[in-house]
Amino acid sequence: MLRMAGAQLQIVGEKPCAVLCTFSTDSEMKNMDQIVMSDTTSSARRRAARLAKGYSLEDLAIATGLTVAEITAAEEAGVQVPEHHVERIEHVLA
């Protein structure tokens, strides 16, 4: 994360997605937990649900019995993921 005079640049995921936000005060920036992109793919919803629950990739891997690589694949758009992996992830995040 790069902070520049009342602004924040955040790189999200392995594929860079930069978002620049400006704030009128430092307190506004401190109160901001995360930037939510308007991506409605099922993989993006899974990632957003994981982050909303406060799970790291490692935490979710332990809770589901899947590997970090399998969780990461389920959060990437366009990647085919076995249905039972998706079911395990959704069960834990429900």
MARRO-42642 format. One record per atom (N, C-alpha, C): x, y, z; atom name; residue in three letters. Coordinates in Angstrom, 2 decimals. Layout:
// residues N
<rec xx="X" yy="Y" zz="Z" atome="CA" residu="Ala"/>
...
This chain:
// residues 94
<rec xx="0.84" yy="-1.16" zz="0.00" atome="N" residu="Met"/>
<rec xx="0.00" yy="0.00" zz="0.00" atome="CA" residu="Met"/>
<rec xx="0.90" yy="1.24" zz="0.00" atome="C" residu="Met"/>
<rec xx="0.56" yy="2.21" zz="-0.79" atome="N" residu="Leu"/>
<rec xx="1.34" yy="3.44" zz="-0.91" atome="CA" residu="Leu"/>
<rec xx="0.45" yy="4.60" zz="-0.49" atome="C" residu="Leu"/>
<rec xx="0.92" yy="5.40" zz="0.42" atome="N" residu="Arg"/>
<rec xx="0.14" yy="6.53" zz="0.90" atome="CA" residu="Arg"/>
<rec xx="0.77" yy="7.82" zz="0.41" atome="C" residu="Arg"/>
<rec xx="-0.04" yy="8.65" zz="-0.22" atome="N" residu="Met"/>
<rec xx="0.47" yy="9.91" zz="-0.75" atome="CA" residu="Met"/>
<rec xx="-0.49" yy="11.04" zz="-0.39" atome="C" residu="Met"/>
<rec xx="-0.10" yy="11.91" zz="0.49" atome="N" residu="Ala"/>
<rec xx="-0.84" yy="13.13" zz="0.84" atome="CA" residu="Ala"/>
<rec xx="-2.35" yy="12.98" zz="0.74" atome="C" residu="Ala"/>
<rec xx="-2.93" yy="12.19" zz="1.63" atome="N" residu="Gly"/>
<rec xx="-4.39" yy="12.05" zz="1.65" atome="CA" residu="Gly"/>
<rec xx="-4.94" yy="11.09" zz="0.63" atome="C" residu="Gly"/>
<rec xx="-4.09" yy="10.25" zz="0.04" atome="N" residu="Ala"/>
<rec xx="-4.55" yy="9.29" zz="-0.95" atome="CA" residu="Ala"/>
<rec xx="-3.98" yy="7.92" zz="-0.62" atome="C" residu="Ala"/>
<rec xx="-4.59" yy="6.91" zz="-1.19" atome="N" residu="Gln"/>
<rec xx="-4.14" yy="5.54" zz="-0.94" atome="CA" residu="Gln"/>
<rec xx="-4.16" yy="4.78" zz="-2.25" atome="C" residu="Gln"/>
<rec xx="-3.12" yy="4.03" zz="-2.51" atome="N" residu="Leu"/>
<rec xx="-3.05" yy="3.18" zz="-3.69" atome="CA" residu="Leu"/>
<rec xx="-2.96" yy="1.76" zz="-3.18" atome="C" residu="Leu"/>
<rec xx="-3.89" yy="0.93" zz="-3.61" atome="N" residu="Gln"/>
<rec xx="-3.92" yy="-0.45" zz="-3.12" atome="CA" residu="Gln"/>
<rec xx="-3.87" yy="-1.39" zz="-4.30" atome="C" residu="Gln"/>
<rec xx="-2.96" yy="-2.37" zz="-4.24" atome="N" residu="Ile"/>
<rec xx="-2.85" yy="-3.40" zz="-5.25" atome="CA" residu="Ile"/>
<rec xx="-3.53" yy="-4.63" zz="-4.68" atome="C" residu="Ile"/>
<rec xx="-4.49" yy="-5.19" zz="-5.42" atome="N" residu="Val"/>
<rec xx="-5.31" yy="-6.29" zz="-4.94" atome="CA" residu="Val"/>
<rec xx="-5.03" yy="-7.54" zz="-5.75" atome="C" residu="Val"/>
<rec xx="-4.72" yy="-8.66" zz="-5.07" atome="N" residu="Gly"/>
<rec xx="-4.54" yy="-9.94" zz="-5.75" atome="CA" residu="Gly"/>
<rec xx="-3.25" yy="-10.04" zz="-6.52" atome="C" residu="Gly"/>
<rec xx="-3.13" yy="-11.15" zz="-7.24" atome="N" residu="Glu"/>
<rec xx="-1.91" yy="-11.39" zz="-8.02" atome="CA" residu="Glu"/>
<rec xx="-1.89" yy="-10.55" zz="-9.28" atome="C" residu="Glu"/>
<rec xx="-3.05" yy="-10.34" zz="-9.88" atome="N" residu="Lys"/>
<rec xx="-3.14" yy="-9.50" zz="-11.06" atome="CA" residu="Lys"/>
<rec xx="-3.40" yy="-8.09" zz="-10.58" atome="C" residu="Lys"/>
<rec xx="-2.48" yy="-7.15" zz="-10.80" atome="N" residu="Pro"/>
<rec xx="-2.61" yy="-5.81" zz="-10.24" atome="CA" residu="Pro"/>
<rec xx="-3.91" yy="-5.13" zz="-10.66" atome="C" residu="Pro"/>
<rec xx="-4.54" yy="-4.55" zz="-9.67" atome="N" residu="Cys"/>
<rec xx="-5.75" yy="-3.77" zz="-9.88" atome="CA" residu="Cys"/>
<rec xx="-5.60" yy="-2.57" zz="-8.98" atome="C" residu="Cys"/>
<rec xx="-5.22" yy="-1.45" zz="-9.52" atome="N" residu="Ala"/>
<rec xx="-4.94" yy="-0.28" zz="-8.69" atome="CA" residu="Ala"/>
<rec xx="-6.18" yy="0.57" zz="-8.53" atome="C" residu="Ala"/>
<rec xx="-6.37" yy="1.07" zz="-7.33" atome="N" residu="Val"/>
<rec xx="-7.49" yy="1.95" zz="-7.03" atome="CA" residu="Val"/>
<rec xx="-6.93" yy="3.14" zz="-6.28" atome="C" residu="Val"/>
<rec xx="-7.23" yy="4.32" zz="-6.72" atome="N" residu="Leu"/>
<rec xx="-6.77" yy="5.52" zz="-6.05" atome="CA" residu="Leu"/>
<rec xx="-7.96" yy="6.20" zz="-5.41" atome="C" residu="Leu"/>
<rec xx="-7.89" yy="6.41" zz="-4.10" atome="N" residu="Cys"/>
<rec xx="-8.96" yy="7.06" zz="-3.36" atome="CA" residu="Cys"/>
<rec xx="-8.40" yy="8.30" zz="-2.70" atome="C" residu="Cys"/>
<rec xx="-9.16" yy="9.36" zz="-2.69" atome="N" residu="Thr"/>
<rec xx="-8.73" yy="10.55" zz="-1.98" atome="CA" residu="Thr"/>
<rec xx="-9.62" yy="10.76" zz="-0.77" atome="C" residu="Thr"/>
<rec xx="-9.05" yy="11.32" zz="0.26" atome="N" residu="Phe"/>
<rec xx="-9.75" yy="11.55" zz="1.51" atome="CA" residu="Phe"/>
<rec xx="-9.51" yy="12.99" zz="1.93" atome="C" residu="Phe"/>
<rec xx="-10.52" yy="13.59" zz="2.53" atome="N" residu="Ser"/>
<rec xx="-10.35" yy="14.98" zz="2.97" atome="CA" residu="Ser"/>
<rec xx="-9.60" yy="15.07" zz="4.29" atome="C" residu="Ser"/>
<rec xx="-9.63" yy="14.01" zz="5.08" atome="N" residu="Thr"/>
<rec xx="-8.90" yy="14.01" zz="6.35" atome="CA" residu="Thr"/>
<rec xx="-8.20" yy="12.67" zz="6.54" atome="C" residu="Thr"/>
<rec xx="-7.19" yy="12.67" zz="7.41" atome="N" residu="Asp"/>
<rec xx="-6.51" yy="11.42" zz="7.74" atome="CA" residu="Asp"/>
<rec xx="-7.43" yy="10.45" zz="8.46" atome="C" residu="Asp"/>
<rec xx="-8.38" yy="10.96" zz="9.25" atome="N" residu="Ser"/>
<rec xx="-9.28" yy="10.08" zz="9.98" atome="CA" residu="Ser"/>
<rec xx="-10.18" yy="9.29" zz="9.03" atome="C" residu="Ser"/>
<rec xx="-10.56" yy="9.89" zz="7.91" atome="N" residu="Glu"/>
<rec xx="-11.35" yy="9.16" zz="6.91" atome="CA" residu="Glu"/>
<rec xx="-10.55" yy="7.97" zz="6.39" atome="C" residu="Glu"/>
<rec xx="-9.27" yy="8.18" zz="6.17" atome="N" residu="Met"/>
<rec xx="-8.44" yy="7.10" zz="5.66" atome="CA" residu="Met"/>
<rec xx="-8.28" yy="6.01" zz="6.72" atome="C" residu="Met"/>
<rec xx="-8.10" yy="6.38" zz="7.98" atome="N" residu="Lys"/>
<rec xx="-7.92" yy="5.41" zz="9.04" atome="CA" residu="Lys"/>
<rec xx="-9.18" yy="4.56" zz="9.24" atome="C" residu="Lys"/>
<rec xx="-10.35" yy="5.12" zz="8.97" atome="N" residu="Asn"/>
<rec xx="-11.61" yy="4.40" zz="9.17" atome="CA" residu="Asn"/>
<rec xx="-11.96" yy="3.49" zz="8.00" atome="C" residu="Asn"/>
<rec xx="-11.21" yy="3.57" zz="6.94" atome="N" residu="Met"/>
<rec xx="-11.51" yy="2.76" zz="5.77" atome="CA" residu="Met"/>
<rec xx="-10.85" yy="1.40" zz="5.91" atome="C" residu="Met"/>
<rec xx="-11.65" yy="0.34" zz="5.96" atome="N" residu="Asp"/>
<rec xx="-11.10" yy="-1.00" zz="6.14" atome="CA" residu="Asp"/>
<rec xx="-10.60" yy="-1.60" zz="4.84" atome="C" residu="Asp"/>
<rec xx="-11.37" yy="-1.45" zz="3.78" atome="N" residu="Gln"/>
<rec xx="-10.97" yy="-2.03" zz="2.51" atome="CA" residu="Gln"/>
<rec xx="-11.71" yy="-1.36" zz="1.37" atome="C" residu="Gln"/>
<rec xx="-11.18" yy="-1.52" zz="0.19" atome="N" residu="Ile"/>
<rec xx="-11.82" yy="-1.01" zz="-1.02" atome="CA" residu="Ile"/>
<rec xx="-12.52" yy="-2.18" zz="-1.68" atome="C" residu="Ile"/>
<rec xx="-13.78" yy="-2.00" zz="-2.03" atome="N" residu="Val"/>
<rec xx="-14.53" yy="-3.08" zz="-2.65" atome="CA" residu="Val"/>
<rec xx="-14.71" yy="-2.73" zz="-4.12" atome="C" residu="Val"/>
<rec xx="-14.25" yy="-3.61" zz="-4.98" atome="N" residu="Met"/>
<rec xx="-14.40" yy="-3.43" zz="-6.42" atome="CA" residu="Met"/>
<rec xx="-15.76" yy="-3.95" zz="-6.84" atome="C" residu="Met"/>
<rec xx="-16.33" yy="-3.40" zz="-7.88" atome="N" residu="Ser"/>
<rec xx="-17.63" yy="-3.86" zz="-8.34" atome="CA" residu="Ser"/>
<rec xx="-17.47" yy="-5.01" zz="-9.33" atome="C" residu="Ser"/>
<rec xx="-17.00" yy="-6.12" zz="-8.83" atome="N" residu="Asp"/>
<rec xx="-16.82" yy="-7.33" zz="-9.61" atome="CA" residu="Asp"/>
<rec xx="-17.81" yy="-8.36" zz="-9.06" atome="C" residu="Asp"/>
<rec xx="-18.73" yy="-8.81" zz="-9.89" atome="N" residu="Thr"/>
<rec xx="-19.79" yy="-9.68" zz="-9.40" atome="CA" residu="Thr"/>
<rec xx="-19.61" yy="-11.13" zz="-9.82" atome="C" residu="Thr"/>
<rec xx="-18.42" yy="-11.51" zz="-10.25" atome="N" residu="Thr"/>
<rec xx="-18.20" yy="-12.91" zz="-10.59" atome="CA" residu="Thr"/>
<rec xx="-18.27" yy="-13.75" zz="-9.32" atome="C" residu="Thr"/>
<rec xx="-18.58" yy="-15.02" zz="-9.46" atome="N" residu="Ser"/>
<rec xx="-18.67" yy="-15.89" zz="-8.30" atome="CA" residu="Ser"/>
<rec xx="-17.32" yy="-15.98" zz="-7.58" atome="C" residu="Ser"/>
<rec xx="-16.23" yy="-15.95" zz="-8.33" atome="N" residu="Ser"/>
<rec xx="-14.91" yy="-16.00" zz="-7.70" atome="CA" residu="Ser"/>
<rec xx="-14.66" yy="-14.74" zz="-6.88" atome="C" residu="Ser"/>
<rec xx="-15.07" yy="-13.59" zz="-7.39" atome="N" residu="Ala"/>
<rec xx="-14.90" yy="-12.34" zz="-6.64" atome="CA" residu="Ala"/>
<rec xx="-15.79" yy="-12.32" zz="-5.41" atome="C" residu="Ala"/>
<rec xx="-16.99" yy="-12.88" zz="-5.51" atome="N" residu="Arg"/>
<rec xx="-17.87" yy="-12.94" zz="-4.34" atome="CA" residu="Arg"/>
<rec xx="-17.28" yy="-13.85" zz="-3.27" atome="C" residu="Arg"/>
<rec xx="-16.65" yy="-14.96" zz="-3.67" atome="N" residu="Arg"/>
<rec xx="-16.01" yy="-15.84" zz="-2.70" atome="CA" residu="Arg"/>
<rec xx="-14.88" yy="-15.11" zz="-1.98" atome="C" residu="Arg"/>
<rec xx="-14.06" yy="-14.40" zz="-2.72" atome="N" residu="Arg"/>
<rec xx="-12.95" yy="-13.65" zz="-2.12" atome="CA" residu="Arg"/>
<rec xx="-13.49" yy="-12.58" zz="-1.18" atome="C" residu="Arg"/>
<rec xx="-14.50" yy="-11.85" zz="-1.62" atome="N" residu="Ala"/>
<rec xx="-15.09" yy="-10.80" zz="-0.77" atome="CA" residu="Ala"/>
<rec xx="-15.68" yy="-11.40" zz="0.51" atome="C" residu="Ala"/>
<rec xx="-16.31" yy="-12.56" zz="0.41" atome="N" residu="Ala"/>
<rec xx="-16.88" yy="-13.21" zz="1.60" atome="CA" residu="Ala"/>
<rec xx="-15.77" yy="-13.64" zz="2.55" atome="C" residu="Ala"/>
<rec xx="-14.67" yy="-14.16" zz="2.01" atome="N" residu="Arg"/>
<rec xx="-13.53" yy="-14.56" zz="2.86" atome="CA" residu="Arg"/>
<rec xx="-12.97" yy="-13.35" zz="3.60" atome="C" residu="Arg"/>
<rec xx="-12.77" yy="-12.26" zz="2.88" atome="N" residu="Leu"/>
<rec xx="-12.22" yy="-11.06" zz="3.50" atome="CA" residu="Leu"/>
<rec xx="-13.19" yy="-10.47" zz="4.53" atome="C" residu="Leu"/>
<rec xx="-14.48" yy="-10.50" zz="4.22" atome="N" residu="Ala"/>
<rec xx="-15.48" yy="-9.97" zz="5.15" atome="CA" residu="Ala"/>
<rec xx="-15.51" yy="-10.74" zz="6.46" atome="C" residu="Ala"/>
<rec xx="-15.24" yy="-12.04" zz="6.39" atome="N" residu="Lys"/>
<rec xx="-15.20" yy="-12.88" zz="7.59" atome="CA" residu="Lys"/>
<rec xx="-13.85" yy="-12.78" zz="8.32" atome="C" residu="Lys"/>
<rec xx="-12.89" yy="-12.11" zz="7.70" atome="N" residu="Gly"/>
<rec xx="-11.59" yy="-11.94" zz="8.32" atome="CA" residu="Gly"/>
<rec xx="-10.65" yy="-13.12" zz="8.16" atome="C" residu="Gly"/>
<rec xx="-10.94" yy="-14.00" zz="7.21" atome="N" residu="Tyr"/>
<rec xx="-10.10" yy="-15.17" zz="6.97" atome="CA" residu="Tyr"/>
<rec xx="-8.94" yy="-14.82" zz="6.04" atome="C" residu="Tyr"/>
<rec xx="-7.75" yy="-15.28" zz="6.37" atome="N" residu="Ser"/>
<rec xx="-6.64" yy="-15.25" zz="5.43" atome="CA" residu="Ser"/>
<rec xx="-6.80" yy="-16.48" zz="4.53" atome="C" residu="Ser"/>
<rec xx="-5.99" yy="-16.56" zz="3.49" atome="N" residu="Leu"/>
<rec xx="-6.02" yy="-17.77" zz="2.65" atome="CA" residu="Leu"/>
<rec xx="-5.67" yy="-19.00" zz="3.48" atome="C" residu="Leu"/>
<rec xx="-4.70" yy="-18.85" zz="4.36" atome="N" residu="Glu"/>
<rec xx="-4.26" yy="-19.97" zz="5.21" atome="CA" residu="Glu"/>
<rec xx="-5.37" yy="-20.38" zz="6.17" atome="C" residu="Glu"/>
<rec xx="-6.07" yy="-19.40" zz="6.77" atome="N" residu="Asp"/>
<rec xx="-7.17" yy="-19.70" zz="7.70" atome="CA" residu="Asp"/>
<rec xx="-8.27" yy="-20.50" zz="6.99" atome="C" residu="Asp"/>
<rec xx="-8.64" yy="-20.05" zz="5.79" atome="N" residu="Leu"/>
<rec xx="-9.71" yy="-20.73" zz="5.06" atome="CA" residu="Leu"/>
<rec xx="-9.26" yy="-22.11" zz="4.61" atome="C" residu="Leu"/>
<rec xx="-7.99" yy="-22.25" zz="4.25" atome="N" residu="Ala"/>
<rec xx="-7.47" yy="-23.57" zz="3.86" atome="CA" residu="Ala"/>
<rec xx="-7.59" yy="-24.55" zz="5.03" atome="C" residu="Ala"/>
<rec xx="-7.25" yy="-24.11" zz="6.22" atome="N" residu="Ile"/>
<rec xx="-7.36" yy="-24.97" zz="7.40" atome="CA" residu="Ile"/>
<rec xx="-8.82" yy="-25.33" zz="7.66" atome="C" residu="Ile"/>
<rec xx="-9.70" yy="-24.34" zz="7.59" atome="N" residu="Ala"/>
<rec xx="-11.12" yy="-24.56" zz="7.89" atome="CA" residu="Ala"/>
<rec xx="-11.81" yy="-25.47" zz="6.88" atome="C" residu="Ala"/>
<rec xx="-11.35" yy="-25.45" zz="5.63" atome="N" residu="Thr"/>
<rec xx="-12.00" yy="-26.24" zz="4.58" atome="CA" residu="Thr"/>
<rec xx="-11.30" yy="-27.56" zz="4.30" atome="C" residu="Thr"/>
<rec xx="-10.05" yy="-27.67" zz="4.71" atome="N" residu="Gly"/>
<rec xx="-9.27" yy="-28.87" zz="4.38" atome="CA" residu="Gly"/>
<rec xx="-8.70" yy="-28.81" zz="2.97" atome="C" residu="Gly"/>
<rec xx="-8.78" yy="-27.65" zz="2.34" atome="N" residu="Leu"/>
<rec xx="-8.21" yy="-27.46" zz="1.01" atome="CA" residu="Leu"/>
<rec xx="-6.83" yy="-26.82" zz="1.14" atome="C" residu="Leu"/>
<rec xx="-6.09" yy="-26.78" zz="0.06" atome="N" residu="Thr"/>
<rec xx="-4.79" yy="-26.12" zz="0.07" atome="CA" residu="Thr"/>
<rec xx="-4.97" yy="-24.64" zz="-0.26" atome="C" residu="Thr"/>
<rec xx="-3.96" yy="-23.85" zz="0.05" atome="N" residu="Val"/>
<rec xx="-4.00" yy="-22.42" zz="-0.30" atome="CA" residu="Val"/>
<rec xx="-4.12" yy="-22.27" zz="-1.82" atome="C" residu="Val"/>
<rec xx="-3.43" yy="-23.12" zz="-2.57" atome="N" residu="Ala"/>
<rec xx="-3.52" yy="-23.05" zz="-4.04" atome="CA" residu="Ala"/>
<rec xx="-4.94" yy="-23.33" zz="-4.53" atome="C" residu="Ala"/>
<rec xx="-5.64" yy="-24.26" zz="-3.89" atome="N" residu="Glu"/>
<rec xx="-7.02" yy="-24.57" zz="-4.28" atome="CA" residu="Glu"/>
<rec xx="-7.96" yy="-23.40" zz="-3.94" atome="C" residu="Glu"/>
<rec xx="-7.73" yy="-22.75" zz="-2.81" atome="N" residu="Ile"/>
<rec xx="-8.54" yy="-21.59" zz="-2.44" atome="CA" residu="Ile"/>
<rec xx="-8.26" yy="-20.45" zz="-3.42" atome="C" residu="Ile"/>
<rec xx="-7.00" yy="-20.21" zz="-3.71" atome="N" residu="Thr"/>
<rec xx="-6.62" yy="-19.15" zz="-4.65" atome="CA" residu="Thr"/>
<rec xx="-7.25" yy="-19.38" zz="-6.02" atome="C" residu="Thr"/>
<rec xx="-7.24" yy="-20.62" zz="-6.49" atome="N" residu="Ala"/>
<rec xx="-7.85" yy="-20.94" zz="-7.78" atome="CA" residu="Ala"/>
<rec xx="-9.34" yy="-20.63" zz="-7.77" atome="C" residu="Ala"/>
<rec xx="-10.00" yy="-20.91" zz="-6.64" atome="N" residu="Ala"/>
<rec xx="-11.45" yy="-20.66" zz="-6.53" atome="CA" residu="Ala"/>
<rec xx="-11.77" yy="-19.18" zz="-6.51" atome="C" residu="Ala"/>
<rec xx="-10.77" yy="-18.34" zz="-6.20" atome="N" residu="Glu"/>
<rec xx="-10.96" yy="-16.89" zz="-6.16" atome="CA" residu="Glu"/>
<rec xx="-10.51" yy="-16.19" zz="-7.42" atome="C" residu="Glu"/>
<rec xx="-10.02" yy="-16.93" zz="-8.40" atome="N" residu="Glu"/>
<rec xx="-9.57" yy="-16.34" zz="-9.65" atome="CA" residu="Glu"/>
<rec xx="-10.64" yy="-16.50" zz="-10.72" atome="C" residu="Glu"/>
<rec xx="-10.94" yy="-15.42" zz="-11.40" atome="N" residu="Ala"/>
<rec xx="-11.95" yy="-15.44" zz="-12.46" atome="CA" residu="Ala"/>
<rec xx="-11.48" yy="-16.32" zz="-13.61" atome="C" residu="Ala"/>
<rec xx="-12.38" yy="-17.09" zz="-14.17" atome="N" residu="Gly"/>
<rec xx="-12.08" yy="-17.89" zz="-15.34" atome="CA" residu="Gly"/>
<rec xx="-11.41" yy="-19.22" zz="-15.08" atome="C" residu="Gly"/>
<rec xx="-11.15" yy="-19.55" zz="-13.83" atome="N" residu="Val"/>
<rec xx="-10.50" yy="-20.82" zz="-13.49" atome="CA" residu="Val"/>
<rec xx="-11.59" yy="-21.84" zz="-13.15" atome="C" residu="Val"/>
<rec xx="-11.51" yy="-23.01" zz="-13.77" atome="N" residu="Gln"/>
<rec xx="-12.46" yy="-24.08" zz="-13.45" atome="CA" residu="Gln"/>
<rec xx="-12.04" yy="-24.73" zz="-12.14" atome="C" residu="Gln"/>
<rec xx="-13.00" yy="-24.80" zz="-11.21" atome="N" residu="Val"/>
<rec xx="-12.73" yy="-25.32" zz="-9.87" atome="CA" residu="Val"/>
<rec xx="-13.70" yy="-26.47" zz="-9.62" atome="C" residu="Val"/>
<rec xx="-13.22" yy="-27.57" zz="-9.05" atome="N" residu="Pro"/>
<rec xx="-14.13" yy="-28.68" zz="-8.73" atome="CA" residu="Pro"/>
<rec xx="-15.27" yy="-28.19" zz="-7.82" atome="C" residu="Pro"/>
<rec xx="-16.47" yy="-28.64" zz="-8.12" atome="N" residu="Glu"/>
<rec xx="-17.65" yy="-28.21" zz="-7.38" atome="CA" residu="Glu"/>
<rec xx="-17.53" yy="-28.50" zz="-5.88" atome="C" residu="Glu"/>
<rec xx="-16.92" yy="-29.63" zz="-5.52" atome="N" residu="His"/>
<rec xx="-16.80" yy="-29.94" zz="-4.09" atome="CA" residu="His"/>
<rec xx="-15.88" yy="-28.96" zz="-3.37" atome="C" residu="His"/>
<rec xx="-14.94" yy="-28.34" zz="-4.07" atome="N" residu="His"/>
<rec xx="-14.11" yy="-27.30" zz="-3.46" atome="CA" residu="His"/>
<rec xx="-14.96" yy="-26.07" zz="-3.16" atome="C" residu="His"/>
<rec xx="-15.76" yy="-25.68" zz="-4.15" atome="N" residu="Val"/>
<rec xx="-16.64" yy="-24.52" zz="-3.97" atome="CA" residu="Val"/>
<rec xx="-17.61" yy="-24.76" zz="-2.82" atome="C" residu="Val"/>
<rec xx="-18.17" yy="-25.96" zz="-2.75" atome="N" residu="Glu"/>
<rec xx="-19.12" yy="-26.29" zz="-1.68" atome="CA" residu="Glu"/>
<rec xx="-18.45" yy="-26.19" zz="-0.31" atome="C" residu="Glu"/>
<rec xx="-17.23" yy="-26.66" zz="-0.18" atome="N" residu="Arg"/>
<rec xx="-16.52" yy="-26.60" zz="1.11" atome="CA" residu="Arg"/>
<rec xx="-16.25" yy="-25.15" zz="1.51" atome="C" residu="Arg"/>
<rec xx="-15.83" yy="-24.34" zz="0.54" atome="N" residu="Ile"/>
<rec xx="-15.56" yy="-22.92" zz="0.81" atome="CA" residu="Ile"/>
<rec xx="-16.85" yy="-22.21" zz="1.23" atome="C" residu="Ile"/>
<rec xx="-17.90" yy="-22.41" zz="0.47" atome="N" residu="Glu"/>
<rec xx="-19.17" yy="-21.74" zz="0.77" atome="CA" residu="Glu"/>
<rec xx="-19.75" yy="-22.19" zz="2.10" atome="C" residu="Glu"/>
<rec xx="-19.55" yy="-23.45" zz="2.47" atome="N" residu="His"/>
<rec xx="-20.04" yy="-23.96" zz="3.75" atome="CA" residu="His"/>
<rec xx="-19.36" yy="-23.22" zz="4.91" atome="C" residu="His"/>
<rec xx="-18.05" yy="-23.06" zz="4.82" atome="N" residu="Val"/>
<rec xx="-17.32" yy="-22.39" zz="5.89" atome="CA" residu="Val"/>
<rec xx="-17.67" yy="-20.90" zz="5.95" atome="C" residu="Val"/>
<rec xx="-17.87" yy="-20.27" zz="4.80" atome="N" residu="Leu"/>
<rec xx="-18.13" yy="-18.84" zz="4.76" atome="CA" residu="Leu"/>
<rec xx="-19.59" yy="-18.47" zz="5.00" atome="C" residu="Leu"/>
<rec xx="-20.46" yy="-19.48" zz="5.05" atome="N" residu="Ala"/>
<rec xx="-21.90" yy="-19.20" zz="5.24" atome="CA" residu="Ala"/>
<rec xx="-22.21" yy="-18.67" zz="6.63" atome="C" residu="Ala"/>
